[in-house]
Each structure stands twice: as structure tokens, then as C-alpha cells.
């Protein structure tokens, strides 16, 4: 990602109450990039859901964990990286729940996959933690 332009690097504790600040910063940065309001809303929702998954599942509610959000502009798309230092996840176990099952919760993975053009886990250099990458292509002639 050396040729990509870093738009934001945000470090925060794994606490749900931090997500309001995260959502606000993501929205501000994407507005500065002249992104379409729908694209901003999609990115904010996907990042919020991914962060909640890190807080609830990777850290198991441990508020002492750390999360890093990085947003890059690669020209044709925006790249979002969420980095944590929890036990590495088993990617094959991450599945959205059946949409026919009516109950609260469990839709974060579904929302993330619908809102982003690509999402995947990257290999961690030291084998510690997780790096979750999401990509969103920019809308033609409207910025993001």
C-alpha cells in the first residue's frame, strides 16, 4: 500500500462507547474526499459493524484491547484496514446468520459483505492479532 494515500489512522480502545467518535471521524474524512452520502453511510456502517465484531468476538468484551483503523485512497477505491491484537480468528467460522431467522443481532457480517466490494482477512506479520481489510470502489464522477 505504499503508493496509496493514507487518509486516516485512528487508534482506540476496544470499547463500544468509542464507536461514536470512530463513526464521526470516518464520516468527516470521507466528506473531505467528496464521497457520495450513500457511500459514506455504507462505509460508516460497515466499519462500525466490523469494530463491534472485534470488540464482542475477538476481544470477548475485554475493554483493554486496542484497535487501529487505517483508511487509504488508492485512486480507484478506498481501502479500510482494521487491526486488532486479539487471538487470531478462524476465518472459516465467520458466517452471517440465516436471514430467515428472525431475532436481534447477528447481521453484522451480512451488512459488511453487502456494503463493501471486498472484505477479507490479511495475514498478520507476527501471527498476532487480525487485520481485516475492506475495499469500496469509488463512484464514477461523484468522488467516492
SEZA-804169 format. One record per residue: residue number from 1; x, y, z of N, C-alpha, C, O, CB in turn. Coordinates in nm, 4 decimals, always signed. Last residue first. Glycine has a CB too. Layout:
N
{NUM {X Y Z} {X Y Z} {X Y Z} {X Y Z} {X Y Z}},
...
This chain:
144
{144 {-1.6253 +0.9396 -0.4260} {-1.6198 +0.8006 -0.3785} {-1.7336 +0.7172 -0.4318} {-1.7427 +0.5984 -0.4009} {-1.6214 +0.7966 -0.2280}},
{143 {-1.6849 +1.1377 -0.6957} {-1.5930 +1.1166 -0.5847} {-1.5930 +0.9698 -0.5498} {-1.5641 +0.8850 -0.6342} {-1.6314 +1.2026 -0.4619}},
{142 {-1.8464 +1.1180 -0.9091} {-1.9090 +1.1699 -0.7877} {-1.8127 +1.1600 -0.6708} {-1.8553 +1.1729 -0.5560} {-2.0389 +1.0941 -0.7564}},
{141 {-1.7439 +0.9893 -1.1368} {-1.7797 +1.1297 -1.1439} {-1.8579 +1.1828 -1.0236} {-1.9285 +1.2829 -1.0357} {-1.8583 +1.1523 -1.2658}},
{140 {-1.8109 +0.6661 -1.0005} {-1.7580 +0.7482 -1.1103} {-1.8221 +0.8869 -1.1066} {-1.9408 +0.9000 -1.0767} {-1.7838 +0.6801 -1.2480}},
{139 {-1.7463 +0.5781 -0.6694} {-1.8459 +0.6033 -0.7724} {-1.7863 +0.6955 -0.8781} {-1.7183 +0.7927 -0.8451} {-1.9746 +0.6649 -0.7114}},
{138 {-1.4795 +0.3635 -0.5789} {-1.5363 +0.4976 -0.5831} {-1.6406 +0.5057 -0.6944} {-1.6236 +0.4463 -0.8009} {-1.4253 +0.6036 -0.6041}},
{137 {-1.5075 +0.0535 -0.4073} {-1.4778 +0.1279 -0.5289} {-1.5466 +0.2647 -0.5242} {-1.6573 +0.2785 -0.4722} {-1.5227 +0.0482 -0.6541}},
{136 {-1.3806 -0.0452 -0.1081} {-1.5012 +0.0145 -0.1671} {-1.4587 +0.0954 -0.2889} {-1.3843 +0.1927 -0.2773} {-1.5779 +0.1049 -0.0631}},
{135 {-1.2693 -0.3081 +0.1020} {-1.2457 -0.2196 -0.0129} {-1.3794 -0.1714 -0.0679} {-1.4772 -0.2460 -0.0736} {-1.1639 -0.2925 -0.1239}},
{134 {-1.1244 -0.4052 +0.4086} {-1.2455 -0.3832 +0.3301} {-1.2109 -0.2849 +0.2187} {-1.1337 -0.1911 +0.2383} {-1.3637 -0.3294 +0.4196}},
{133 {-0.9445 -0.6311 +0.6081} {-0.9414 -0.5325 +0.5004} {-1.0760 -0.5281 +0.4293} {-1.1338 -0.6311 +0.3945} {-0.8288 -0.5646 +0.4002}},
{132 {-0.8239 -0.6934 +0.9192} {-0.9423 -0.7085 +0.8360} {-0.9428 -0.5953 +0.7348} {-0.9416 -0.4778 +0.7715} {-1.0731 -0.7087 +0.9216}},
{131 {-0.5925 -0.8616 +1.0896} {-0.6027 -0.7459 +1.0003} {-0.7195 -0.7742 +0.9069} {-0.7149 -0.8669 +0.8260} {-0.4677 -0.7201 +0.9197}},
{130 {-0.5282 -0.9640 +1.4234} {-0.6037 -0.9785 +1.2987} {-0.5967 -0.8486 +1.2204} {-0.5951 -0.7397 +1.2778} {-0.7515 -1.0174 +1.3269}},
{129 {-0.2839 -1.1221 +1.6411} {-0.3909 -1.0305 +1.6061} {-0.4537 -1.0619 +1.4716} {-0.4354 -1.1694 +1.4147} {-0.3396 -0.8906 +1.6059}},
{128 {+0.0199 -1.2435 +1.5269} {-0.0537 -1.1966 +1.6450} {-0.1608 -1.0996 +1.5969} {-0.1323 -1.0066 +1.5215} {+0.0423 -1.1281 +1.7504}},
{127 {+0.1897 -1.3028 +1.3261} {+0.0960 -1.4065 +1.3658} {+0.0155 -1.3706 +1.4890} {-0.0496 -1.4563 +1.5488} {+0.1690 -1.5334 +1.3900}},
{126 {+0.3365 -1.0937 +1.2370} {+0.3902 -1.1650 +1.3525} {+0.2994 -1.2782 +1.3991} {+0.3278 -1.3428 +1.5000} {+0.4130 -1.0686 +1.4660}},
{125 {+0.1808 -1.0092 +1.0111} {+0.3245 -1.0349 +1.0002} {+0.3805 -1.1185 +1.1157} {+0.4642 -1.2059 +1.0929} {+0.3985 -0.9039 +0.9932}},
{124 {-0.1246 -1.1633 +0.9307} {-0.0524 -1.0760 +1.0236} {+0.0962 -1.1096 +1.0196} {+0.1331 -1.2269 +1.0243} {-0.1079 -1.0904 +1.1681}},
{123 {-0.2916 -1.1680 +0.6252} {-0.2008 -1.2384 +0.7144} {-0.1270 -1.1367 +0.8012} {-0.0740 -1.0374 +0.7515} {-0.1007 -1.3258 +0.6341}},
{122 {-0.6227 -1.0341 +0.6200} {-0.4861 -1.0395 +0.5699} {-0.3999 -1.1132 +0.6716} {-0.4330 -1.1191 +0.7900} {-0.4304 -0.8966 +0.5424}},
{121 {-0.9545 -1.1163 +0.5464} {-0.8506 -1.1069 +0.6469} {-0.7157 -1.1178 +0.5781} {-0.6968 -1.2005 +0.4890} {-0.8671 -1.2164 +0.7552}},
{120 {-1.1782 -0.9136 +0.3480} {-1.1007 -1.0343 +0.3748} {-1.0022 -1.0077 +0.4874} {-0.9707 -0.8931 +0.5194} {-1.0266 -1.0819 +0.2479}},
{119 {-1.4073 -0.7835 +0.1142} {-1.3602 -0.7874 +0.2523} {-1.2902 -0.9203 +0.2757} {-1.3355 -1.0253 +0.2301} {-1.4778 -0.7677 +0.3531}},
{118 {-1.5282 -0.5658 -0.1351} {-1.4433 -0.6795 -0.0998} {-1.4102 -0.6698 +0.0482} {-1.3877 -0.5608 +0.1008} {-1.3130 -0.6829 -0.1865}},
{117 {-1.7213 -0.3746 -0.1405} {-1.6973 -0.4502 -0.2630} {-1.6124 -0.5739 -0.2365} {-1.6235 -0.6743 -0.3069} {-1.6296 -0.3620 -0.3670}},
{116 {-1.9622 -0.3410 +0.1261} {-1.8277 -0.3281 +0.0709} {-1.8143 -0.4130 -0.0555} {-1.8870 -0.5105 -0.0744} {-1.7217 -0.3696 +0.1754}},
{115 {-2.2232 -0.4042 +0.1955} {-2.1843 -0.2629 +0.1834} {-2.0504 -0.2435 +0.1131} {-2.0280 -0.1414 +0.0481} {-2.1780 -0.1997 +0.3205}},
{114 {-2.2420 -0.6822 +0.2179} {-2.3304 -0.6104 +0.1254} {-2.2815 -0.4684 +0.0973} {-2.2974 -0.4186 -0.0142} {-2.4719 -0.6054 +0.1817}},
{113 {-2.0537 -0.7432 +0.4141} {-2.0382 -0.8005 +0.2797} {-2.1242 -0.7287 +0.1765} {-2.0845 -0.7154 +0.0608} {-2.0736 -0.9487 +0.2813}},
{112 {-2.1670 -0.6014 +0.6313} {-2.0328 -0.5693 +0.5827} {-2.0152 -0.6200 +0.4393} {-1.9669 -0.5466 +0.3531} {-1.9249 -0.6310 +0.6755}},
{111 {-2.4151 -0.7351 +0.6662} {-2.4099 -0.5928 +0.6299} {-2.2744 -0.5568 +0.5690} {-2.2685 -0.4892 +0.4663} {-2.4372 -0.5047 +0.7534}},
{110 {-2.3227 -0.9947 +0.7400} {-2.4057 -0.9761 +0.6207} {-2.3988 -0.8302 +0.5738} {-2.3789 -0.8044 +0.4551} {-2.5529 -1.0170 +0.6495}},
{109 {-2.1936 -0.9333 +0.9774} {-2.1165 -0.9900 +0.8663} {-2.1928 -0.9729 +0.7352} {-2.1340 -0.9404 +0.6320} {-2.0858 -1.1398 +0.8915}},
{108 {-2.4171 -0.8370 +1.1340} {-2.3008 -0.7550 +1.1015} {-2.2223 -0.8049 +0.9821} {-2.1876 -0.7263 +0.8940} {-2.2108 -0.7475 +1.2190}},
{107 {-2.6267 -0.9816 +1.2285} {-2.6325 -0.9410 +1.0878} {-2.5107 -0.8603 +1.0430} {-2.5022 -0.8199 +0.9271} {-2.7572 -0.8601 +1.0637}},
{106 {-2.6552 -1.0457 +1.4980} {-2.6014 -1.1458 +1.4068} {-2.6009 -1.1080 +1.2605} {-2.5770 -1.1936 +1.1753} {-2.6764 -1.2687 +1.4220}},
{105 {-2.9691 -0.9075 +1.6301} {-2.8257 -0.9339 +1.6228} {-2.7866 -1.0342 +1.5161} {-2.8708 -1.0983 +1.4531} {-2.7775 -0.9821 +1.7541}},
{104 {-3.2890 -1.0562 +1.7082} {-3.1950 -0.9431 +1.7045} {-3.0501 -0.9909 +1.6926} {-3.0143 -1.0993 +1.7386} {-3.2111 -0.8564 +1.8306}},
{103 {-3.4514 -1.2709 +1.4700} {-3.4048 -1.2425 +1.6052} {-3.3087 -1.1241 +1.5973} {-3.2536 -1.0956 +1.4910} {-3.3356 -1.3683 +1.6700}},
{102 {-3.5547 -1.4933 +1.2445} {-3.5956 -1.3642 +1.2988} {-3.5521 -1.3544 +1.4444} {-3.6083 -1.4207 +1.5316} {-3.7487 -1.3446 +1.2861}},
{101 {-3.3984 -1.6352 +0.9878} {-3.4074 -1.6496 +1.1328} {-3.4345 -1.5121 +1.1935} {-3.3473 -1.4253 +1.1938} {-3.2766 -1.7124 +1.1918}},
{100 {-3.3481 -1.5729 +0.7314} {-3.4849 -1.6152 +0.7628} {-3.5065 -1.6303 +0.9135} {-3.6202 -1.6374 +0.9601} {-3.5165 -1.7471 +0.6925}},
{99 {-3.0771 -1.5293 +0.7201} {-3.1647 -1.4118 +0.7194} {-3.3100 -1.4467 +0.7487} {-3.3876 -1.3592 +0.7871} {-3.1559 -1.3417 +0.5858}},
{98 {-2.8546 -1.6990 +0.9240} {-2.9585 -1.7156 +0.8229} {-3.0550 -1.5971 +0.8314} {-3.1084 -1.5682 +0.9384} {-3.0343 -1.8510 +0.8419}},
{97 {-2.5629 -1.5020 +1.0059} {-2.6726 -1.5924 +1.0401} {-2.7724 -1.5968 +0.9254} {-2.7740 -1.5081 +0.8400} {-2.7422 -1.5483 +1.1714}},
{96 {-2.2441 -1.5133 +0.8423} {-2.3657 -1.4414 +0.8826} {-2.4745 -1.5423 +0.9194} {-2.4763 -1.6545 +0.8687} {-2.4151 -1.3466 +0.7685}},
{95 {-1.9479 -1.6493 +0.9835} {-2.0605 -1.6648 +0.8903} {-2.1762 -1.5762 +0.9376} {-2.2027 -1.5655 +1.0573} {-2.1057 -1.8153 +0.8804}},
{94 {-1.6455 -1.7614 +1.0557} {-1.7186 -1.6350 +1.0492} {-1.8237 -1.6450 +0.9402} {-1.7926 -1.6486 +0.8212} {-1.6228 -1.5153 +1.0228}},
{93 {-1.4943 -1.9864 +1.0389} {-1.6033 -1.9878 +1.1362} {-1.6887 -1.8609 +1.1324} {-1.7924 -1.8538 +1.1984} {-1.5472 -2.0065 +1.2748}},
{92 {-1.2883 -1.9347 +0.8666} {-1.3928 -2.0262 +0.8189} {-1.5118 -2.0326 +0.9155} {-1.6191 -2.0796 +0.8775} {-1.3346 -2.1664 +0.7992}},
{91 {-1.1123 -1.7792 +1.0235} {-1.1969 -1.7150 +0.9224} {-1.3109 -1.8048 +0.8755} {-1.4200 -1.7552 +0.8473} {-1.1129 -1.6741 +0.8035}},
{90 {-1.0534 -1.7628 +1.3372} {-1.0604 -1.8707 +1.2387} {-1.1629 -1.8263 +1.1354} {-1.2837 -1.8349 +1.1574} {-1.0992 -2.0106 +1.3047}},
{89 {-0.8462 -1.4925 +1.4492} {-0.9762 -1.5553 +1.4255} {-0.9605 -1.6710 +1.3275} {-0.8675 -1.6754 +1.2469} {-1.0785 -1.4519 +1.3718}},
{88 {-0.5856 -1.4652 +1.6915} {-0.6264 -1.4725 +1.5501} {-0.7588 -1.5481 +1.5337} {-0.7807 -1.6525 +1.5951} {-0.5164 -1.5410 +1.4663}},
{87 {-0.6541 -1.2780 +1.9823} {-0.6225 -1.4099 +1.9278} {-0.6681 -1.4140 +1.7815} {-0.7791 -1.3702 +1.7511} {-0.6910 -1.5240 +2.0118}},
{86 {-0.5889 -0.9253 +1.9214} {-0.6551 -1.0379 +1.9881} {-0.6037 -1.1692 +1.9293} {-0.5207 -1.1701 +1.8384} {-0.8102 -1.0281 +1.9734}},
{85 {-0.5270 -0.6854 +1.8190} {-0.4177 -0.7628 +1.8766} {-0.4716 -0.8795 +1.9592} {-0.4078 -0.9256 +2.0539} {-0.3285 -0.6730 +1.9634}},
{84 {-0.6365 -0.5498 +1.5016} {-0.6504 -0.5751 +1.6450} {-0.5362 -0.6651 +1.6893} {-0.4587 -0.7145 +1.6074} {-0.7886 -0.6400 +1.6782}},
{83 {-0.7178 -0.3273 +1.2474} {-0.6124 -0.4092 +1.3057} {-0.6410 -0.4260 +1.4547} {-0.6664 -0.3284 +1.5253} {-0.4718 -0.3454 +1.2822}},
{82 {-0.8737 -0.2658 +0.9538} {-0.8968 -0.2722 +1.0976} {-0.7982 -0.3729 +1.1541} {-0.7959 -0.4891 +1.1136} {-1.0455 -0.3115 +1.1315}},
{81 {-0.8572 -0.0647 +0.6724} {-0.7926 -0.1707 +0.7482} {-0.8303 -0.1572 +0.8947} {-0.8197 -0.0491 +0.9526} {-0.6391 -0.1664 +0.7304}},
{80 {-0.9978 +0.0156 +0.3667} {-1.0138 +0.0291 +0.5115} {-0.9464 -0.0907 +0.5777} {-0.9752 -0.2053 +0.5430} {-1.1656 +0.0386 +0.5521}},
{79 {-0.9623 +0.1941 +0.0766} {-0.9231 +0.0725 +0.1459} {-0.9278 +0.1010 +0.2949} {-0.8693 +0.1981 +0.3430} {-0.7812 +0.0240 +0.1014}},
{78 {-1.1362 +0.3074 -0.2068} {-1.0952 +0.3326 -0.0693} {-1.0662 +0.1979 -0.0043} {-1.1370 +0.0999 -0.0277} {-1.2052 +0.4121 +0.0100}},
{77 {-1.0279 +0.3238 -0.5516} {-1.1085 +0.2745 -0.4409} {-1.0532 +0.3231 -0.3080} {-0.9408 +0.3723 -0.2982} {-1.1146 +0.1222 -0.4430}},
{76 {-0.8643 +0.4435 -0.7333} {-0.9902 +0.3865 -0.7827} {-1.0841 +0.3432 -0.6701} {-1.2045 +0.3280 -0.6908} {-0.9610 +0.2679 -0.8722}},
{75 {-0.6824 +0.5627 -0.5282} {-0.7153 +0.6191 -0.6590} {-0.8506 +0.5730 -0.7070} {-0.9426 +0.6537 -0.7203} {-0.6099 +0.5820 -0.7607}},
{74 {-0.6672 +0.4659 -0.2779} {-0.5780 +0.4036 -0.3768} {-0.6056 +0.4558 -0.5176} {-0.5571 +0.3989 -0.6154} {-0.5937 +0.2510 -0.3739}},
{73 {-0.6648 +0.5950 +0.0304} {-0.7208 +0.6232 -0.1013} {-0.6223 +0.5664 -0.2025} {-0.5085 +0.6123 -0.2124} {-0.7457 +0.7785 -0.1237}},
{72 {-0.7186 +0.4308 +0.3438} {-0.6316 +0.4695 +0.2336} {-0.7147 +0.5022 +0.1109} {-0.8215 +0.4449 +0.0898} {-0.5306 +0.3582 +0.2020}},
{71 {-0.7442 +0.4254 +0.6878} {-0.8186 +0.4450 +0.5635} {-0.7214 +0.4986 +0.4590} {-0.6514 +0.5973 +0.4815} {-0.9404 +0.5430 +0.5837}},
{70 {-0.7219 +0.2231 +0.9715} {-0.6494 +0.2998 +0.8701} {-0.7376 +0.3068 +0.7461} {-0.7976 +0.2075 +0.7050} {-0.5092 +0.2351 +0.8372}},
{69 {-0.7649 +0.1737 +1.3097} {-0.8345 +0.1895 +1.1819} {-0.7460 +0.2738 +1.0920} {-0.7008 +0.3817 +1.1303} {-0.9764 +0.2553 +1.2003}},
{68 {-0.6875 -0.0445 +1.5658} {-0.6345 +0.0600 +1.4781} {-0.7164 +0.0575 +1.3495} {-0.7348 -0.0477 +1.2883} {-0.4805 +0.0393 +1.4487}},
{67 {-0.7569 -0.1218 +1.9013} {-0.7967 -0.1332 +1.7608} {-0.7332 -0.0167 +1.6862} {-0.7262 +0.0951 +1.7370} {-0.9538 -0.1333 +1.7441}},
{66 {-0.6855 -0.3084 +2.1969} {-0.6620 -0.1927 +2.1113} {-0.7065 -0.2252 +1.9694} {-0.6959 -0.3387 +1.9232} {-0.5127 -0.1510 +2.1138}},
{65 {-0.8358 -0.4048 +2.5143} {-0.7808 -0.4306 +2.3814} {-0.7646 -0.3021 +2.3025} {-0.8228 -0.1993 +2.3369} {-0.8697 -0.5275 +2.3050}},
{64 {-0.9679 -0.3617 +2.7463} {-0.8280 -0.3188 +2.7433} {-0.7618 -0.3447 +2.6075} {-0.6452 -0.3106 +2.5879} {-0.7500 -0.3899 +2.8527}},
{63 {-1.2201 -0.4693 +2.7516} {-1.2082 -0.3265 +2.7185} {-1.0640 -0.2774 +2.7112} {-1.0403 -0.1626 +2.6735} {-1.2828 -0.2447 +2.8202}},
{62 {-1.3330 -0.7614 +2.6337} {-1.2202 -0.7076 +2.7104} {-1.1932 -0.5642 +2.6652} {-1.1483 -0.5414 +2.5529} {-1.0924 -0.7964 +2.6925}},
{61 {-1.5220 -0.8782 +2.4707} {-1.5664 -0.7748 +2.5630} {-1.4565 -0.7164 +2.6500} {-1.4840 -0.6295 +2.7327} {-1.6720 -0.8294 +2.6499}},
{60 {-1.3731 -1.0497 +2.3083} {-1.4653 -1.1061 +2.4067} {-1.5115 -1.0052 +2.5106} {-1.5372 -1.0413 +2.6255} {-1.4008 -1.2221 +2.4759}},
{59 {-1.2085 -0.9760 +2.1042} {-1.1650 -0.9427 +2.2396} {-1.2581 -0.9978 +2.3474} {-1.2248 -0.9930 +2.4658} {-1.1545 -0.7932 +2.2542}},
{58 {-1.3590 -1.0952 +1.8952} {-1.2136 -1.1119 +1.9015} {-1.1623 -1.0863 +2.0430} {-1.0829 -1.1640 +2.0960} {-1.1440 -1.0171 +1.8019}},
{57 {-1.6323 -1.0268 +1.9764} {-1.5885 -1.1630 +1.9467} {-1.4369 -1.1817 +1.9586} {-1.3915 -1.2746 +2.0253} {-1.6328 -1.2010 +1.8079}},
{56 {-1.6717 -0.7543 +2.0494} {-1.7510 -0.8621 +2.1091} {-1.6881 -0.9999 +2.0928} {-1.6905 -1.0808 +2.1856} {-1.8881 -0.8632 +2.0486}},
{55 {-1.4746 -0.6065 +1.9051} {-1.4974 -0.5846 +2.0479} {-1.5651 -0.7058 +2.1121} {-1.5212 -0.7540 +2.2165} {-1.5828 -0.4589 +2.0694}},
{54 {-1.5068 -0.7065 +1.6433} {-1.3768 -0.7143 +1.7107} {-1.3964 -0.7047 +1.8622} {-1.3416 -0.7848 +1.9379} {-1.2816 -0.6014 +1.6607}},
{53 {-1.7751 -0.6394 +1.6001} {-1.7335 -0.7798 +1.5953} {-1.5992 -0.7995 +1.6644} {-1.5797 -0.8978 +1.7359} {-1.7254 -0.8284 +1.4503}},
{52 {-1.7533 -0.3620 +1.6119} {-1.8326 -0.4321 +1.7143} {-1.7977 -0.5808 +1.7159} {-1.7916 -0.6415 +1.8228} {-1.9845 -0.4132 +1.6887}},
{51 {-1.6003 -0.3213 +1.3782} {-1.5448 -0.2874 +1.5102} {-1.6212 -0.3574 +1.6216} {-1.5603 -0.4071 +1.7163} {-1.5478 -0.1354 +1.5324}},
{50 {-1.7863 -0.3998 +1.1860} {-1.6608 -0.4734 +1.1985} {-1.5952 -0.4456 +1.3343} {-1.5411 -0.5365 +1.3973} {-1.5646 -0.4358 +1.0838}},
{49 {-1.9840 -0.2031 +1.2270} {-2.0154 -0.3452 +1.2468} {-1.8879 -0.4277 +1.2660} {-1.8827 -0.5152 +1.3524} {-2.0957 -0.3994 +1.1270}},
{48 {-1.8376 +0.0314 +1.1593} {-1.8982 +0.0158 +1.2921} {-1.9257 -0.1321 +1.3222} {-1.8940 -0.1802 +1.4309} {-2.0293 +0.0976 +1.3016}},
{47 {-1.7769 -0.0249 +0.8919} {-1.6692 -0.0097 +0.9895} {-1.7225 -0.0278 +1.1309} {-1.6599 -0.0947 +1.2131} {-1.6020 +0.1278 +0.9751}},
{46 {-2.0378 -0.0286 +0.7829} {-1.9514 -0.1465 +0.7740} {-1.8386 -0.1402 +0.8766} {-1.8084 -0.2404 +0.9414} {-1.8931 -0.1593 +0.6328}},
{45 {-2.1272 +0.2361 +0.8391} {-2.1971 +0.1194 +0.8933} {-2.1075 -0.0041 +0.8925} {-2.1021 -0.0769 +0.9917} {-2.3248 +0.0920 +0.8133}},
{44 {-1.9397 +0.3880 +0.6938} {-1.9548 +0.4076 +0.8380} {-2.0220 +0.2862 +0.9013} {-1.9782 +0.2387 +1.0061} {-2.0362 +0.5354 +0.8674}},
{43 {-1.9876 +0.2958 +0.4313} {-1.8568 +0.2767 +0.4939} {-1.8666 +0.2887 +0.6455} {-1.8081 +0.2082 +0.7180} {-1.7559 +0.3785 +0.4393}},
{42 {-2.2558 +0.3775 +0.3935} {-2.2181 +0.2360 +0.3824} {-2.0864 +0.2097 +0.4541} {-2.0745 +0.1127 +0.5289} {-2.2071 +0.1942 +0.2345}},
{41 {-2.2335 +0.6579 +0.4208} {-2.3184 +0.5806 +0.5128} {-2.2813 +0.4322 +0.5115} {-2.2760 +0.3687 +0.6168} {-2.4667 +0.5976 +0.4757}},
{40 {-2.0672 +0.7135 +0.2021} {-2.0231 +0.7443 +0.3386} {-2.1022 +0.6609 +0.4381} {-2.0450 +0.6005 +0.5289} {-2.0393 +0.8953 +0.3695}},
{39 {-2.2341 +0.6387 -0.0050} {-2.1084 +0.5671 +0.0134} {-2.0521 +0.5911 +0.1534} {-1.9965 +0.5004 +0.2153} {-2.0066 +0.6099 -0.0929}},
{38 {-2.4375 +0.8269 +0.0243} {-2.4690 +0.6838 +0.0378} {-2.3428 +0.6013 +0.0613} {-2.3443 +0.5053 +0.1384} {-2.5420 +0.6329 -0.0876}},
{37 {-2.2999 +1.0687 -0.0271} {-2.3553 +1.0430 +0.1067} {-2.3891 +0.8952 +0.1275} {-2.3711 +0.8433 +0.2377} {-2.4806 +1.1280 +0.1288}},
{36 {-1.9925 +1.0409 -0.2037} {-2.1385 +1.0474 -0.2075} {-2.1927 +1.0061 -0.0707} {-2.1366 +0.9177 -0.0059} {-2.1963 +0.9558 -0.3208}},
{35 {-1.6988 +1.2188 -0.1074} {-1.7718 +1.0946 -0.1305} {-1.9215 +1.1205 -0.1294} {-1.9699 +1.2113 -0.0618} {-1.7350 +0.9894 -0.0248}},
{34 {-1.5063 +1.4170 -0.0762} {-1.6214 +1.4404 -0.1637} {-1.6936 +1.3118 -0.2012} {-1.7433 +1.2977 -0.3129} {-1.5771 +1.5115 -0.2892}},
{33 {-1.3241 +1.3921 +0.1176} {-1.2879 +1.3310 -0.0101} {-1.3995 +1.3449 -0.1128} {-1.3896 +1.2916 -0.2233} {-1.2540 +1.1841 +0.0096}},
{32 {-1.4587 +1.4966 +0.3315} {-1.3470 +1.5756 +0.2779} {-1.3011 +1.5223 +0.1424} {-1.2459 +1.5969 +0.0616} {-1.2294 +1.5756 +0.3764}},
{31 {-1.6242 +1.2780 +0.3807} {-1.6838 +1.4024 +0.3305} {-1.5760 +1.4910 +0.2679} {-1.5986 +1.5531 +0.1641} {-1.7565 +1.4785 +0.4448}},
{30 {-1.4362 +1.1041 +0.4843} {-1.4962 +1.0721 +0.3554} {-1.5693 +1.1920 +0.2954} {-1.5756 +1.2062 +0.1733} {-1.5921 +0.9552 +0.3701}},
{29 {-1.3759 +1.2356 +0.7267} {-1.2700 +1.2093 +0.6282} {-1.3299 +1.1835 +0.4905} {-1.2799 +1.2353 +0.3906} {-1.1838 +1.0890 +0.6718}},
{28 {-1.6290 +1.2364 +0.8556} {-1.5581 +1.3614 +0.8240} {-1.4547 +1.3406 +0.7141} {-1.4470 +1.4191 +0.6196} {-1.4899 +1.4174 +0.9494}},
{27 {-1.6792 +0.9578 +0.8830} {-1.7702 +1.0434 +0.8063} {-1.7004 +1.1733 +0.7637} {-1.7119 +1.2150 +0.6484} {-1.8964 +1.0755 +0.8894}},
{26 {-1.4690 +0.8889 +1.0529} {-1.4799 +0.8271 +0.9206} {-1.5674 +0.9142 +0.8307} {-1.5325 +0.9406 +0.7156} {-1.5384 +0.6831 +0.9311}},
{25 {-1.5345 +1.0435 +1.2817} {-1.4086 +1.0667 +1.2096} {-1.4131 +1.0089 +1.0682} {-1.3663 +1.0727 +0.9739} {-1.2914 +1.0055 +1.2868}},
{24 {-1.7853 +0.9312 +1.3553} {-1.7756 +1.0735 +1.3219} {-1.6487 +1.1016 +1.2398} {-1.6538 +1.1744 +1.1406} {-1.7762 +1.1591 +1.4510}},
{23 {-1.7136 +0.6656 +1.4139} {-1.8103 +0.6938 +1.3061} {-1.7990 +0.8396 +1.2602} {-1.8026 +0.8679 +1.1405} {-1.9555 +0.6639 +1.3537}},
{22 {-1.5402 +0.7146 +1.6322} {-1.4908 +0.6493 +1.5101} {-1.5834 +0.6817 +1.3931} {-1.5372 +0.7206 +1.2858} {-1.4803 +0.4951 +1.5300}},
{21 {-1.7193 +0.8214 +1.8201} {-1.6066 +0.9021 +1.7722} {-1.5519 +0.8456 +1.6404} {-1.5212 +0.9212 +1.5482} {-1.4944 +0.9071 +1.8790}},
{20 {-1.8797 +0.5948 +1.8538} {-1.9401 +0.7214 +1.8094} {-1.8316 +0.8123 +1.7517} {-1.8506 +0.8729 +1.6463} {-2.0139 +0.7925 +1.9273}},
{19 {-1.7070 +0.4009 +1.9562} {-1.7500 +0.3915 +1.8165} {-1.8200 +0.5168 +1.7660} {-1.8194 +0.5424 +1.6456} {-1.8414 +0.2741 +1.7997}},
{18 {-1.6513 +0.4025 +2.2216} {-1.5564 +0.4705 +2.1337} {-1.6075 +0.4810 +1.9900} {-1.5567 +0.5611 +1.9115} {-1.4233 +0.3979 +2.1353}},
{17 {-1.8331 +0.2367 +2.3431} {-1.8576 +0.3809 +2.3524} {-1.7587 +0.4626 +2.2686} {-1.7814 +0.5816 +2.2470} {-1.8502 +0.4253 +2.4978}},
{16 {-1.7208 -0.0172 +2.3116} {-1.8314 +0.0232 +2.2244} {-1.8552 +0.1738 +2.2277} {-1.8932 +0.2326 +2.1265} {-1.9587 -0.0496 +2.2647}},
{15 {-1.3753 -0.0559 +2.3073} {-1.4912 -0.0200 +2.3884} {-1.6003 +0.0346 +2.2961} {-1.5747 +0.1218 +2.2131} {-1.4530 +0.0848 +2.4985}},
{14 {-1.0850 -0.1017 +2.2715} {-1.1942 -0.1900 +2.2278} {-1.3157 -0.1726 +2.3189} {-1.3525 -0.2615 +2.3956} {-1.1481 -0.3384 +2.2274}},
{13 {-0.9403 +0.2264 +2.2087} {-0.9612 +0.1051 +2.2887} {-1.0829 +0.0270 +2.2405} {-1.1724 +0.0825 +2.1769} {-0.9776 +0.1411 +2.4367}},
{12 {-0.7755 +0.3339 +1.9016} {-0.8757 +0.3478 +2.0072} {-0.8912 +0.2169 +2.0833} {-0.8600 +0.1097 +2.0312} {-1.0108 +0.3917 +1.9483}},
{11 {-0.6309 +0.5234 +1.6453} {-0.6082 +0.4212 +1.7476} {-0.7109 +0.4424 +1.8580} {-0.7316 +0.5550 +1.9032} {-0.4612 +0.4275 +1.8044}},
{10 {-0.6382 +0.5908 +1.3065} {-0.7059 +0.6159 +1.4335} {-0.6840 +0.4975 +1.5266} {-0.7150 +0.3838 +1.4909} {-0.8573 +0.6413 +1.4118}},
{9 {-0.5494 +0.7500 +1.0284} {-0.5028 +0.6430 +1.1158} {-0.5539 +0.6775 +1.2544} {-0.5176 +0.7800 +1.3121} {-0.3449 +0.6272 +1.1131}},
{8 {-0.6481 +0.8449 +0.7031} {-0.6763 +0.8443 +0.8467} {-0.6065 +0.7266 +0.9118} {-0.6047 +0.6164 +0.8570} {-0.8282 +0.8386 +0.8736}},
{7 {-0.5398 +0.8414 +0.4489} {-0.6352 +0.9466 +0.4827} {-0.6581 +0.9584 +0.6328} {-0.6843 +1.0671 +0.6842} {-0.7667 +0.9211 +0.4133}},
{6 {-0.2599 +0.7708 +0.2674} {-0.3219 +0.7481 +0.3977} {-0.4104 +0.8667 +0.4315} {-0.3624 +0.9796 +0.4418} {-0.2147 +0.7259 +0.5079}},
{5 {-0.2584 +0.6708 -0.0612} {-0.2553 +0.7879 +0.0249} {-0.3290 +0.7567 +0.1553} {-0.4466 +0.7203 +0.1535} {-0.3184 +0.9107 -0.0465}},
{4 {-0.0506 +0.4150 -0.1981} {-0.1804 +0.4653 -0.1548} {-0.1619 +0.5822 -0.0606} {-0.0620 +0.5912 +0.0108} {-0.2624 +0.3547 -0.0873}},
{3 {+0.1940 +0.3112 -0.2383} {+0.1522 +0.4142 -0.3322} {+0.0172 +0.4744 -0.2942} {-0.0245 +0.5745 -0.3525} {+0.1456 +0.3570 -0.4724}},
{2 {+0.2097 +0.1143 -0.0372} {+0.2996 +0.2284 -0.0307} {+0.2580 +0.3414 -0.1251} {+0.2844 +0.4577 -0.0948} {+0.4402 +0.1842 -0.0627}},
{1 {+0.0807 -0.1196 +0.0000} {+0.0000 +0.0000 +0.0000} {+0.0850 +0.1260 +0.0000} {+0.0360 +0.2337 +0.0342} {-0.0918 -0.0002 +0.1185}},
